[in-house]
Amino acid sequence: MIALLSPMGLTAQNVPTAATPPMGWNSWNHFAEKVTDADVRSAADALVASGMRDAGYVYVNIDDTWEGKRDAQGVIHTNEKFPDMKALADYVHSKGLKLGIYSSPGPKTCAGYEGSYGHEAQDAQTYAEWGIDYLKYDQCSFGDIIRQETGDDLDKAAAMQKAAYEKMHVAIAKTGRPMVYSFCQYGLYSVWAWGPEKGGNLWRTTDDINDHWDRMSLIGFQQAGLEKFAGPGHWNDPDMLEVGNGGMNNTEYELHMSLWAMLSAPLLAGNDLSKMTPETKAILMNRDVIALDQDALGHQGRRVWEEGPKEIWEKDLSRGHKAIAFFNRGESTLDFDPNLKVLADFRGKHLLDLWTKKEVAIDGSTKLRVPKHGVLLLEQR
């Protein structure tokens, strides 16, 4: 756990670290501002019925637009879409799941709803009383405050940002209720370098993802070089999964899932869980790929070779094993040379293709053929 001193000198030790990257579902990618209490209950039901909960997807996270007004004492209330947040949390908990919520260090959220600015301690206490297990804290309007107060002084801006995120961390810790704390400030001020000391369990490293190959691949492959900042309790977050939302084909979704697993990224599904195809279920619930993401060693994968649209990434795993991924970002099927120097550690090893479940041997005659926008994902066994 991360121990911090609050301005009052109290040790803030109660925010748990996420020993492995958080897994679950978030409402935004599919429902956006239309999400309701009924949608969240339905998502919880679907996580159980589909088998996703048992595969590790345990967080049910409500994104923006749940917020109502504050009362005369400043206490935040839900709006008409969420008539009883405590009852909703109880329902989610009854399913063996955990409930997440969303706010901002600014006065308004991205969608213009009530933020936590000036009410951090109150809001943290309210979340604890409701039974919240996860907080996504999205910069939004706080960026305007930073710009107004610091102008072009980046050092002062970074200091303001750090203080705002630490303030909510200390507030959560004082409640005594464990909550995973997710920073959403888009990689500003090199958040990966200071996120852990300010209480973050995960932090966004980029702007928002969307359900298109170009955007997903740009965000995912941009994580190269950040691997030294990730580990148990503190994870780089390239944003939520788009698997099953329809904007990419299954080959691209397999690459999406594979890359996030190699990155030890949080796995937060963002699709309509009530309408999953068998192919979507197979991608999201591939136990071997999930295990790769959740490996206890907690090492984020790293890019070890690239040439044009071809990339090779390697990931250290528990028991001294490794995984290797051959990514084809190009517009046609491509072959990788099995004699590449970076493959030396994998020659003569038992390797399993995590998508086809077939054994692969890397030697001078192996055909390492990868389709357009596809991946060959192998793990040493």
C-alpha positions as CSV (number, residue, x, y, z in Angstrom):
1,M,0.0,0.0,0.0
2,I,1.0,3.6,-0.5
3,A,1.5,5.6,2.6
4,L,1.2,9.4,2.3
5,L,1.0,12.2,4.8
6,S,-2.0,14.4,4.7
7,P,-1.7,18.2,5.4
8,M,-2.9,17.3,8.9
9,G,0.0,14.9,9.4
10,L,-2.2,11.8,9.3
11,T,-1.0,8.8,7.5
12,A,-3.2,7.9,4.6
13,Q,-2.7,4.1,4.3
14,N,-6.2,2.8,3.7
15,V,-6.5,3.1,-0.1
16,P,-5.7,-0.4,-1.3
17,T,-3.3,-1.1,-4.1
18,A,-4.6,-3.1,-7.1
19,A,-2.2,-6.0,-7.0
20,T,-3.1,-6.8,-10.6
21,P,-4.7,-4.5,-13.2
22,P,-8.4,-3.9,-12.4
23,M,-11.0,-5.8,-14.5
24,G,-14.6,-4.9,-15.0
25,W,-17.0,-2.9,-17.1
26,N,-17.6,0.8,-17.6
27,S,-20.8,2.5,-18.8
28,W,-19.3,5.2,-21.0
29,N,-18.3,3.6,-24.3
30,H,-21.7,2.2,-25.0
31,F,-24.3,4.2,-22.9
32,A,-22.5,7.5,-22.5
33,E,-24.8,10.1,-20.9
34,K,-27.9,7.9,-21.2
35,V,-26.8,5.4,-18.5
36,T,-29.4,4.6,-15.8
37,D,-29.7,2.5,-12.7
38,A,-31.4,-0.2,-14.7
39,D,-28.6,-0.3,-17.2
40,V,-26.0,-0.8,-14.4
41,R,-28.1,-3.6,-12.8
42,S,-28.5,-5.2,-16.2
43,A,-24.7,-5.0,-16.7
44,A,-24.1,-6.7,-13.3
45,D,-26.5,-9.4,-14.2
46,A,-24.8,-9.9,-17.6
47,L,-21.4,-10.1,-16.0
48,V,-22.6,-13.0,-13.9
49,A,-24.7,-14.8,-16.6
50,S,-22.0,-14.6,-19.3
51,G,-19.2,-15.9,-17.1
52,M,-17.3,-12.6,-17.2
53,R,-17.4,-12.2,-13.4
54,D,-15.8,-15.6,-12.9
55,A,-13.2,-14.7,-15.5
56,G,-12.2,-11.8,-13.4
57,Y,-14.4,-8.8,-14.5
58,V,-15.6,-7.7,-11.1
59,Y,-15.9,-3.9,-11.2
60,V,-19.2,-2.3,-12.5
61,N,-18.2,1.3,-13.0
62,I,-20.7,4.2,-13.6
63,D,-19.1,7.0,-15.6
64,D,-20.3,10.6,-15.9
65,T,-23.9,11.8,-15.6
66,W,-25.1,10.1,-12.4
67,E,-24.7,13.4,-10.4
68,G,-27.5,15.5,-9.1
69,K,-27.4,18.6,-7.0
70,R,-25.9,19.4,-3.6
71,D,-28.1,20.0,-0.6
72,A,-27.8,23.0,1.8
73,Q,-25.0,21.2,3.6
74,G,-23.1,20.6,0.4
75,V,-23.8,16.8,0.3
76,I,-23.9,15.4,-3.3
77,H,-27.1,13.6,-4.4
78,T,-27.9,11.5,-7.4
79,N,-30.2,12.6,-10.2
80,E,-33.4,10.9,-11.3
81,K,-31.6,8.3,-13.3
82,F,-30.1,6.8,-10.1
83,P,-32.8,7.0,-7.4
84,D,-30.9,5.2,-4.7
85,M,-27.1,4.7,-5.1
86,K,-26.8,2.7,-1.8
87,A,-29.4,0.2,-3.0
88,L,-27.7,-0.1,-6.3
89,A,-24.4,-0.8,-4.6
90,D,-26.1,-3.4,-2.4
91,Y,-27.5,-5.1,-5.5
92,V,-24.1,-5.1,-7.3
93,H,-22.4,-6.4,-4.2
94,S,-25.0,-9.2,-3.9
95,K,-23.8,-10.4,-7.3
96,G,-20.2,-10.8,-6.0
97,L,-19.2,-7.6,-7.8
98,K,-18.0,-4.2,-6.9
99,L,-19.4,-0.7,-7.8
100,G,-17.4,2.2,-9.2
101,I,-18.3,5.8,-9.6
102,Y,-17.0,8.9,-11.3
103,S,-16.2,12.5,-10.4
104,S,-13.8,15.4,-11.1
105,P,-11.4,17.6,-9.1
106,G,-13.1,20.5,-10.9
107,P,-16.4,22.2,-10.2
108,K,-18.0,20.4,-13.2
109,T,-17.5,17.0,-14.8
110,C,-16.8,16.6,-18.5
111,A,-20.6,16.4,-19.2
112,G,-21.3,19.5,-17.1
113,Y,-22.5,17.7,-14.0
114,E,-21.5,18.4,-10.4
115,G,-17.8,17.9,-9.6
116,S,-16.0,17.5,-6.3
117,Y,-14.1,20.8,-6.2
118,G,-14.3,22.2,-2.7
119,H,-16.2,19.1,-1.5
120,E,-13.6,16.4,-1.7
121,A,-13.9,15.1,1.9
122,Q,-17.7,15.3,1.8
123,D,-17.9,13.3,-1.5
124,A,-15.4,10.7,-0.4
125,Q,-17.5,10.1,2.8
126,T,-20.7,9.9,0.7
127,Y,-19.1,7.4,-1.6
128,A,-18.0,5.3,1.4
129,E,-21.5,5.4,2.9
130,W,-23.0,4.3,-0.4
131,G,-20.5,1.4,-0.6
132,I,-18.4,2.5,-3.5
133,D,-15.3,0.4,-4.4
134,Y,-13.7,2.4,-7.2
135,L,-13.4,6.1,-8.1
136,K,-12.5,7.4,-11.6
137,Y,-11.4,11.0,-11.1
138,D,-11.5,13.0,-14.4
139,Q,-9.7,16.3,-14.7
140,C,-12.3,18.1,-16.9
141,S,-13.0,21.6,-15.6
142,F,-10.1,21.6,-13.2
143,G,-7.9,22.1,-16.3
144,D,-9.6,25.5,-16.7
145,I,-8.8,26.4,-13.1
146,I,-5.1,25.4,-13.6
147,R,-4.9,27.6,-16.7
148,Q,-6.5,30.6,-15.0
149,E,-4.1,30.4,-12.0
150,T,-0.8,29.4,-13.6
151,G,-0.9,30.6,-17.2
152,D,2.2,29.2,-19.0
153,D,4.0,28.1,-15.8
154,L,4.1,24.4,-16.3
155,D,5.8,23.7,-12.9
156,K,3.0,25.5,-11.0
157,A,0.4,23.7,-13.2
158,A,1.9,20.3,-12.4
159,A,2.0,21.2,-8.7
160,M,-1.7,22.1,-8.7
161,Q,-2.6,18.9,-10.5
162,K,-0.7,16.7,-8.1
163,A,-2.2,18.5,-5.1
164,A,-5.8,18.1,-6.4
165,Y,-5.4,14.3,-7.0
166,E,-3.6,13.8,-3.7
167,K,-6.4,15.7,-1.9
168,M,-9.0,13.2,-2.9
169,H,-6.6,10.3,-2.1
170,V,-6.3,11.6,1.5
171,A,-10.1,12.1,1.7
172,I,-10.7,8.5,0.6
173,A,-8.2,7.2,3.0
174,K,-9.8,9.0,5.9
175,T,-13.1,7.3,5.2
176,G,-11.5,3.9,6.0
177,R,-13.2,2.3,3.0
178,P,-10.9,0.7,0.4
179,M,-11.4,2.2,-3.0
180,V,-9.4,1.7,-6.2
181,Y,-8.4,5.2,-7.2
182,S,-8.2,5.9,-11.0
183,F,-6.6,9.1,-12.3
184,C,-8.1,10.3,-15.5
185,Q,-6.1,13.3,-16.6
186,Y,-4.9,12.1,-20.0
187,G,-1.2,11.7,-19.3
188,L,-0.6,15.4,-18.5
189,Y,2.5,16.4,-16.6
190,S,4.0,12.9,-16.9
191,V,1.5,11.4,-14.4
192,W,3.2,8.0,-14.5
193,A,6.2,9.5,-12.7
194,W,4.2,10.8,-9.7
195,G,0.9,8.9,-9.8
196,P,1.9,6.3,-7.1
197,E,3.1,8.8,-4.5
198,K,-0.2,10.8,-4.9
199,G,-2.3,7.6,-4.3
200,G,-3.1,6.5,-7.8
201,N,-3.7,2.9,-8.5
202,L,-3.9,3.6,-12.3
203,W,-3.7,6.6,-14.5
204,R,-4.7,7.4,-18.0
205,T,-1.7,7.9,-20.3
206,T,-3.5,9.2,-23.4
207,D,-6.6,11.0,-24.6
208,D,-9.8,9.0,-25.0
209,I,-10.0,5.8,-27.1
210,N,-12.7,5.2,-29.6
211,D,-13.9,2.2,-31.6
212,H,-11.7,2.5,-34.6
213,W,-8.5,0.8,-35.6
214,D,-6.5,3.9,-36.1
215,R,-7.3,5.3,-32.7
216,M,-7.0,2.1,-30.7
217,S,-3.7,1.2,-32.3
218,L,-2.2,4.7,-31.9
219,I,-3.1,4.7,-28.2
220,G,-2.0,1.1,-27.5
221,F,1.4,1.3,-29.2
222,Q,2.1,4.7,-27.7
223,Q,2.7,2.9,-24.4
224,A,6.1,1.8,-25.4
225,G,8.7,3.3,-23.0
226,L,6.3,3.6,-20.1
227,E,6.9,0.0,-18.8
228,K,9.2,1.0,-16.0
229,F,6.4,3.0,-14.3
230,A,3.9,0.1,-14.0
231,G,3.8,-2.7,-11.4
232,P,1.6,-4.1,-8.7
233,G,-0.6,-1.4,-7.3
234,H,0.2,1.2,-10.0
235,W,-0.8,0.7,-13.7
236,N,-0.5,2.7,-16.9
237,D,-4.1,3.0,-18.3
238,P,-4.5,3.3,-22.1
239,D,-8.3,3.6,-21.6
240,M,-11.2,1.1,-21.8
241,L,-11.7,-1.8,-24.1
242,E,-13.8,-1.3,-27.3
243,V,-14.2,-5.1,-27.9
244,G,-17.7,-5.8,-29.2
245,N,-18.8,-2.3,-30.0
246,G,-18.7,-3.0,-33.8
247,G,-16.2,-0.5,-35.1
248,M,-13.5,-3.0,-35.7
249,N,-13.4,-6.6,-36.9
250,N,-12.6,-9.6,-34.8
251,T,-8.9,-9.8,-35.9
252,E,-8.5,-6.2,-34.8
253,Y,-10.3,-6.8,-31.5
254,E,-8.0,-9.8,-30.8
255,L,-5.0,-7.5,-31.3
256,H,-6.7,-4.9,-29.0
257,M,-7.1,-7.5,-26.3
258,S,-3.6,-8.9,-26.8
259,L,-1.9,-5.6,-26.7
260,W,-3.8,-4.5,-23.5
261,A,-2.8,-7.8,-21.9
262,M,0.9,-7.4,-22.9
263,L,0.7,-3.9,-21.4
264,S,-0.7,-5.1,-18.1
265,A,-3.4,-2.6,-18.7
266,P,-6.7,-2.5,-16.8
267,L,-9.3,-4.6,-18.6
268,L,-12.6,-2.5,-18.5
269,A,-15.1,-3.7,-21.1
270,G,-17.1,-1.0,-22.6
271,N,-19.7,-2.9,-24.7
272,D,-23.4,-3.8,-24.4
273,L,-23.0,-7.0,-22.3
274,S,-26.6,-8.0,-23.1
275,K,-25.9,-8.4,-26.8
276,M,-22.5,-10.1,-27.0
277,T,-21.8,-12.3,-30.0
278,P,-20.0,-15.6,-29.3
279,E,-16.9,-14.1,-30.9
280,T,-17.0,-11.1,-28.5
281,K,-17.3,-13.4,-25.5
282,A,-14.5,-15.6,-26.8
283,I,-12.2,-12.5,-27.0
284,L,-13.1,-11.0,-23.7
285,M,-13.1,-14.3,-21.8
286,N,-10.0,-15.9,-23.3
287,R,-8.6,-17.2,-20.0
288,D,-5.0,-17.4,-21.2
289,V,-5.0,-13.8,-22.4
290,I,-6.5,-12.6,-19.2
291,A,-3.9,-14.6,-17.2
292,L,-1.2,-12.8,-19.3
293,D,-2.7,-9.5,-18.3
294,Q,-3.1,-10.5,-14.6
295,D,0.3,-12.2,-14.2
296,A,1.4,-11.7,-10.6
297,L,4.8,-10.4,-11.5
298,G,3.2,-7.3,-12.8
299,H,5.7,-6.4,-15.5
300,Q,4.4,-4.4,-18.4
301,G,5.5,-5.7,-21.8
302,R,8.1,-3.8,-23.9
303,R,8.7,-3.4,-27.6
304,V,11.9,-5.2,-28.5
305,W,11.9,-4.9,-32.3
306,E,10.2,-2.9,-35.0
307,E,10.5,-2.6,-38.7
308,G,7.9,-0.7,-40.7
309,P,4.4,-1.8,-39.7
310,K,5.8,-4.9,-37.9
311,E,6.5,-4.9,-34.1
312,I,7.6,-7.5,-31.6
313,W,6.8,-7.1,-27.9
314,E,8.0,-9.2,-25.0
315,K,6.7,-9.6,-21.5
316,D,8.3,-11.2,-18.4
317,L,6.1,-13.5,-16.5
318,S,6.0,-15.4,-13.2
319,R,8.1,-18.6,-12.9
320,G,10.7,-17.1,-15.2
321,H,8.5,-17.5,-18.3
322,K,7.9,-15.0,-21.1
323,A,5.3,-14.1,-23.6
324,I,6.0,-12.7,-27.1
325,A,3.6,-10.9,-29.4
326,F,4.1,-10.3,-33.2
327,F,2.0,-7.3,-34.2
328,N,1.1,-6.5,-37.8
329,R,0.0,-2.8,-38.1
330,G,0.2,-3.0,-41.9
331,E,-2.5,-3.3,-44.6
332,S,-1.6,-6.9,-45.8
333,T,-0.5,-10.2,-44.3
334,L,3.1,-10.1,-43.3
335,D,5.8,-12.7,-42.3
336,F,8.3,-12.2,-39.5
337,D,11.8,-13.7,-39.9
338,P,12.2,-16.6,-37.4
339,N,15.9,-16.0,-37.4
340,L,15.7,-12.5,-35.8
341,K,18.2,-12.1,-33.0
342,V,15.5,-11.0,-30.5
343,L,13.8,-14.4,-30.8
344,A,16.9,-16.3,-29.5
345,D,15.4,-16.8,-26.0
346,F,12.3,-18.5,-27.5
347,R,14.0,-21.0,-29.8
348,G,13.6,-24.6,-28.5
349,K,10.9,-23.5,-26.0
350,H,7.3,-24.9,-25.7
351,L,5.2,-22.0,-26.9
352,L,1.4,-21.8,-27.0
353,D,-0.6,-19.6,-29.4
354,L,-3.1,-18.0,-27.0
355,W,-5.7,-17.6,-29.6
356,T,-5.6,-20.8,-31.6
357,K,-4.4,-22.9,-28.6
358,K,-1.8,-24.6,-30.9
359,E,1.8,-25.2,-30.0
360,V,4.3,-23.2,-32.0
361,A,8.0,-23.9,-32.3
362,I,10.3,-21.0,-33.4
363,D,13.1,-22.3,-35.5
364,G,14.7,-21.5,-38.8
365,S,11.8,-23.0,-40.8
366,T,8.9,-21.6,-38.8
367,K,6.4,-19.4,-40.6
368,L,5.5,-16.5,-38.4
369,R,2.7,-15.2,-40.6
370,V,0.4,-12.5,-39.2
371,P,-2.7,-11.1,-40.9
372,K,-3.4,-7.5,-41.6
373,H,-4.1,-5.6,-38.2
374,G,-3.5,-9.0,-36.5
375,V,-1.4,-10.6,-33.8
376,L,0.5,-13.8,-33.1
377,L,0.5,-14.1,-29.3
378,L,2.7,-16.8,-27.8
379,E,3.4,-17.7,-24.3
380,Q,6.2,-20.0,-23.0
381,R,4.8,-23.0,-21.2
